Amino acid sequence: QVQLVESGGGLVQAGGSLRLSCAVSGSIFSIRAMGWYRQAPGKQRDLVATVIRGGSTNYADSVKGRFTISRDNAKNTVYLQMNSLKPEDTAVYYCNTLRPYAFAWGQGTQVTVSS
């Protein structure tokens, strides 16, 4: 069974940066789209960024211009570079495919942004 392992989260001050990684235990080469999601306490899990196999990307309005998603098919890893972080970015971040989700959810990585 393919596993997703997210890492790179932590505590950072507003305005700071973090780089998240999502290691996939299987090949992502044939997967058309991978995404990063986030879930804040008491809220639903939302899609924040998508990267297509050819490299094109899409972002939620709330992170556009601040976050950059990328993928390395050779390393089976998806990244999320997060700059100019805001307290409202605080959440657990997960990666997966788009719906229908191809993989079971990983444990996520906690991002906490202090004001």
Sequence and secondary structure as in RCSB ss.txt:
>XXXX:A:sequence
QVQLVESGGGLVQAGGSLRLSCAVSGSIFSIRAMGWYRQAPGKQRDLVATVIRGGSTNYADSVKGRFTISRDNAK
NTVYLQMNSLKPEDTAVYYCNTLRPYAFAWGQGTQVTVSS
>XXXX:A:secstr
   EEEE  EEEETT  EEEEEEESS  TT SEEEEEEE TTS  EEEEEEETTS EEE TTTTTTEEEEEETTT
TEEEEEE S  GGG EEEEEEESSS  S     EEEEEE 
